[in-house]
């Protein structure tokens, strides 16, 4: 009997675990699906090692064999999406409003530039008109014999509705007038320009001579010429016209609705001169009275417009009588000093920065004896 070629395994060898081939695949840590596949691989490897074919059973798969895989998908959040859309729309709306504001600011800026240019042009024209009006005023006051004149002229704006003049009529007589168009500013100034040109103080007579018109005649003719203009608006004015004979010192004065002049005597007493007469440009056949007084050395005649009456303020507003007391307080000063102090006093009043009316004062002074 032939000896068996097989090798008997000793008990010790049987106790040793079979040596793993280099092709053995470790299965630790694999999932159930991976473990089943690995078991089949182990069986195939063992068969190859033993040299005998081996039948490999297919791994049995069940629902427990698979490990479910979780696929994370972004979750739709309608509330957040709506908030984003709303915010975008609000931002767009604000942007549109900002664009509109920029356009409006640009339009306002252009209008402002145009308005400033227009106002500068008006300012230049009014300043030119003011210079032109002053050119119509006397450059200096005449001194005829012992009679001297002093003036204070303060327009409420660029141009004034007050106008005055002093002119030598002939060798013996000097004439003066003061006109005040109702209102102030450009319309009033234009009206006073007409008064200046329309006032006639002399009349040509046959033979080439002339005669001086009495102040009442001069105002009557001025009133007729103003009414003949048939002005579209109800424009009228006050006026005062007077003459002084420098040899006899006789003063004759008429007024047309104008404040009464004040005769301030050398002894300090004051007397208003109040000939009657209505406003110019109202009644076609109006007549005007004349008042004649004898002046003496040291006497003064104060002519003024109603702007003086509203230059001073009292506790209840404008005090129309206070100016008289203020002026009389300076009566011991010379005429020039009196007007200077009175002007400074007006500057200290609350209404001097925004005067309510034009203000003009004329003082006709007879020089004292020895001067």
C-alpha positions in Angstrom: 0.0 0.0 0.0 1.5 3.3 -1.0 2.1 5.9 1.6 -0.3 8.9 1.4 1.2 12.0 0.1 -0.9 14.1 2.3 0.6 15.8 5.2 -0.9 15.1 8.5 -1.5 18.3 10.5 -0.4 18.1 14.0 -2.8 19.2 16.7 -0.6 22.3 17.2 -0.9 23.1 13.6 -4.6 22.6 13.6 -4.8 25.1 16.4 -3.1 27.8 14.4 -5.3 30.0 12.2 -4.8 29.5 8.6 -2.2 31.7 7.1 -3.7 34.5 5.0 -2.6 34.8 1.5 -1.2 38.1 0.3 -4.5 38.3 -1.7 -6.6 38.3 1.4 -8.7 41.4 1.7 -9.3 42.9 5.2 -13.0 43.4 6.0 -12.8 45.2 9.2 -14.8 48.4 9.2 -16.7 47.7 6.0 -20.4 48.1 5.7 -22.7 45.0 5.4 -22.7 45.3 1.7 -18.9 45.5 1.6 -18.6 42.6 4.1 -20.7 40.2 1.9 -18.6 40.9 -1.1 -15.4 40.5 0.9 -16.6 37.0 2.2 -16.9 35.8 -1.3 -13.5 37.1 -2.1 -12.0 35.3 0.9 -13.6 32.0 -0.3 -12.1 32.3 -3.8 -8.7 33.1 -2.3 -8.9 30.0 -0.1 -9.7 27.8 -3.0 -6.9 29.0 -5.0 -4.5 28.5 -2.2 -5.7 24.9 -1.7 -5.5 24.2 -5.4 -9.0 23.0 -5.7 -11.8 24.7 -7.4 -14.3 26.2 -5.1 -17.9 27.0 -5.5 -18.5 30.6 -4.6 -22.0 31.3 -3.4 -23.4 34.7 -4.4 -23.9 37.0 -1.4 -27.4 37.2 -0.2 -28.7 40.8 -0.3 -31.5 42.1 1.8 -32.9 45.5 2.7 -30.8 45.5 5.8 -27.7 45.2 3.6 -28.0 48.7 2.2 -27.1 51.8 4.2 -29.4 54.7 3.0 -27.5 57.7 1.7 -28.9 61.2 2.6 -28.7 63.8 -0.2 -28.9 67.4 1.3 -30.9 69.7 -1.0 -31.3 73.5 -0.4 -34.5 74.2 1.3 -36.8 76.8 -0.4 -37.7 79.6 2.1 -40.5 81.7 0.5 -40.6 84.3 3.3 -36.9 85.2 2.9 -37.2 85.2 -0.9 -40.2 87.6 -0.7 -38.3 89.9 1.7 -35.4 90.0 -0.7 -37.7 91.0 -3.6 -39.4 93.6 -1.4 -36.0 95.1 -0.4 -34.9 95.2 -4.0 -38.0 97.0 -5.0 -37.7 99.5 -2.1 -34.1 100.2 -3.1 -35.1 100.8 -6.7 -37.9 103.1 -5.5 -35.5 105.1 -3.3 -33.0 105.3 -6.2 -35.8 106.7 -8.5 -36.7 109.3 -5.9 -33.1 110.3 -5.5 -32.8 110.8 -9.2 -36.0 112.9 -9.2 -34.7 115.0 -6.3 -31.4 115.6 -8.2 -33.3 116.7 -11.3 -35.5 119.0 -9.2 -32.4 120.4 -7.4 -30.8 121.0 -10.8 -33.9 122.8 -12.0 -34.1 124.9 -8.9 -30.4 125.8 -9.2 -30.9 126.9 -12.8 -33.9 129.0 -11.8 -32.0 130.5 -8.9 -29.2 131.5 -11.2 -31.6 133.0 -13.6 -33.4 134.9 -10.8 -30.1 136.2 -9.4 -29.1 137.4 -12.8 -32.5 139.1 -13.1 -32.3 140.7 -9.7 -28.8 142.0 -10.4 -30.0 143.6 -13.6 -32.9 145.3 -11.7 -30.5 146.4 -9.0 -28.2 148.0 -11.6 -31.1 149.7 -13.3 -32.5 151.1 -10.0 -29.1 152.3 -9.0 -28.8 154.1 -12.3 -32.3 155.6 -11.8 -31.3 156.8 -8.3 -28.2 158.5 -9.7 -30.3 160.1 -12.5 -32.8 161.4 -10.0 -30.2 162.9 -7.9 -28.8 164.6 -11.0 -32.2 166.4 -11.2 -31.8 167.8 -7.7 -29.8 170.9 -7.0 -26.1 170.3 -6.8 -25.7 173.1 -4.3 -28.1 175.4 -2.5 -28.0 179.0 -3.7 -27.3 181.9 -1.3 -29.2 184.9 -2.6 -28.6 188.0 -0.5 -29.2 187.1 3.1 -31.3 184.0 2.3 -29.7 180.6 2.5 -31.1 177.1 2.0 -30.3 173.8 3.6 -31.7 170.3 2.8 -32.0 166.8 4.1 -33.0 164.2 1.5 -33.5 160.5 2.6 -35.3 158.2 0.1 -37.0 155.1 1.4 -35.6 153.1 -1.5 -33.4 153.4 -4.5 -35.5 156.3 -5.9 -37.7 158.7 -4.1 -41.2 160.0 -4.5 -40.0 163.3 -3.1 -38.5 166.0 -5.2 -37.4 169.6 -4.5 -35.7 172.4 -6.2 -34.5 175.9 -5.4 -34.0 178.4 -8.2 -33.2 182.0 -8.7 -36.1 183.6 -10.5 -34.6 187.0 -11.2 -32.3 189.5 -9.5 -34.6 189.9 -6.5 -36.6 186.7 -6.2 -35.8 183.1 -5.4 -38.3 180.3 -5.8 -38.5 176.9 -4.1 -40.8 174.0 -4.3 -41.3 170.6 -2.6 -43.4 167.8 -4.2 -44.4 164.4 -2.8 -46.0 161.9 -5.0 -48.4 159.5 -3.2 -46.5 156.3 -2.5 -42.8 155.8 -3.1 -40.5 154.0 -5.4 -40.3 154.1 -9.2 -43.9 155.1 -10.0 -43.8 158.0 -7.5 -40.4 159.0 -8.8 -41.7 159.1 -12.4 -44.6 161.3 -11.3 -42.3 163.8 -9.6 -40.3 164.1 -12.8 -43.5 165.2 -14.5 -44.2 167.7 -11.7 -40.7 169.2 -12.1 -41.2 169.8 -15.9 -44.8 170.9 -15.6 -44.3 173.5 -12.9 -44.3 177.0 -14.5 -43.0 179.9 -12.5 -43.0 182.6 -15.2 -45.3 183.8 -17.9 -44.1 185.5 -21.1 -45.9 188.7 -21.8 -46.2 190.9 -24.9 -43.2 192.9 -25.8 -40.8 190.1 -24.9 -41.0 190.5 -21.1 -42.1 188.2 -18.4 -43.9 188.2 -15.1 -43.4 186.0 -12.1 -46.4 183.8 -11.3 -47.8 184.0 -7.9 -47.4 180.6 -6.0 -51.2 180.1 -6.1 -51.2 180.6 -9.9 -48.3 178.3 -10.4 -50.0 175.5 -8.5 -53.3 176.0 -10.3 -51.5 175.6 -13.6 -49.6 172.5 -12.4 -52.9 170.9 -11.3 -54.5 171.6 -14.7 -51.6 170.1 -16.6 -51.5 167.0 -14.4 -55.2 166.4 -14.9 -54.9 166.9 -18.7 -52.5 163.9 -18.8 -55.5 161.7 -18.0 -53.4 159.1 -16.3 -54.8 155.6 -16.2 -54.2 155.1 -12.5 -55.3 157.3 -9.7 -52.0 159.2 -9.4 -51.8 162.4 -7.4 -49.3 164.4 -5.4 -48.9 167.0 -2.8 -46.8 170.1 -3.5 -45.7 173.4 -2.0 -44.3 176.4 -3.8 -43.1 179.7 -2.5 -41.1 182.7 -3.3 -38.9 185.1 -1.3 -38.0 188.6 -2.2 -34.5 188.9 -1.0 -34.7 192.7 -0.8 -37.8 193.0 1.2 -37.7 189.5 2.8 -41.4 189.0 1.9 -42.3 185.3 1.8 -45.3 184.1 -0.3 -46.2 180.4 -0.1 -49.0 178.2 -1.4 -49.6 174.5 -0.9 -51.6 171.7 -2.6 -52.5 169.2 0.1 -48.9 169.4 1.5 -48.0 169.6 5.2 -48.0 173.2 6.4 -44.5 174.7 6.6 -43.4 176.0 10.0 -42.1 179.6 10.5 -39.6 179.4 13.3 -38.9 183.0 14.5 -35.5 184.1 15.8 -37.0 184.4 19.3 -37.8 180.7 19.3 -41.6 180.9 18.6 -43.1 178.7 15.9 -46.0 179.4 13.6 -47.5 177.1 11.0 -48.3 178.6 7.6 -51.5 177.0 6.4 -52.9 178.3 3.1 -55.7 176.1 1.8 -55.5 173.8 -1.3 -56.3 170.2 -2.2 -54.1 167.5 -3.7 -52.8 167.9 -7.3 -54.6 165.8 -9.9 -58.0 165.5 -8.2 -60.2 168.5 -9.0 -59.9 170.2 -12.4 -60.9 173.7 -11.3 -59.2 173.8 -7.9 -58.0 177.1 -6.6 -55.1 177.5 -4.2 -54.7 180.2 -1.5 -51.5 182.1 -0.8 -50.0 183.2 2.4 -47.6 186.1 2.7 -45.5 186.9 5.7 -42.6 189.3 6.6 -39.4 187.5 7.4 -36.8 189.0 9.8 -33.1 188.3 10.3 -32.6 185.0 12.1 -36.0 183.6 11.0 -36.3 180.1 9.5 -38.9 178.5 7.3 -39.0 174.7 7.6 -40.6 172.8 4.7 -41.0 169.0 4.9 -42.7 166.0 3.5 -44.9 163.6 5.5 -42.1 161.1 5.7 -40.9 163.1 8.7 -44.1 162.4 10.6 -43.7 158.6 10.4 -39.9 158.6 11.1 -40.4 158.4 14.9 -41.9 155.5 16.9 -43.7 155.7 20.2 -45.0 153.1 22.6 -48.1 152.6 20.4 -46.3 152.7 17.1 -45.7 155.6 14.8 -45.8 159.0 16.7 -46.7 161.6 14.1 -46.2 164.5 16.5 -42.9 163.5 18.1 -40.8 164.8 15.2 -41.9 168.4 16.0 -40.6 168.2 19.6 -37.4 166.6 18.4 -36.8 169.3 15.8 -37.6 172.1 18.2 -35.0 170.6 20.6 -32.3 171.7 18.1 -33.7 175.1 17.2 -30.7 176.9 18.9 -28.3 175.3 16.4 -27.5 176.7 13.0 -29.6 175.3 10.1 -26.9 173.0 8.9 -26.2 171.6 12.4 -29.9 171.3 13.1 -30.4 169.0 10.0 -27.3 167.0 10.8 -28.3 166.3 14.4 -31.9 165.6 13.3 -30.6 163.1 10.8 -28.5 161.3 13.4 -31.6 161.2 15.7 -33.6 159.5 13.0 -30.8 156.9 12.6 -31.2 155.9 16.2 -34.9 155.2 15.7 -36.1 151.6 15.3 -37.7 152.3 12.0 -34.6 153.8 10.3 -33.5 150.5 8.8 -36.8 150.1 7.0 -38.2 153.6 6.5 -41.9 153.7 5.7 -41.7 156.7 3.5 -39.3 159.1 1.7 -38.2 162.0 3.9 -37.2 165.5 2.8 -36.6 168.7 4.8 -35.7 172.2 3.4 -34.8 175.0 5.7 -34.9 178.6 4.3 -32.9 180.8 6.6 -32.5 184.5 6.8 -29.0 185.3 8.0 -28.9 187.2 11.3 -27.7 190.8 11.4 -24.0 191.2 10.8 -23.7 187.9 9.0 
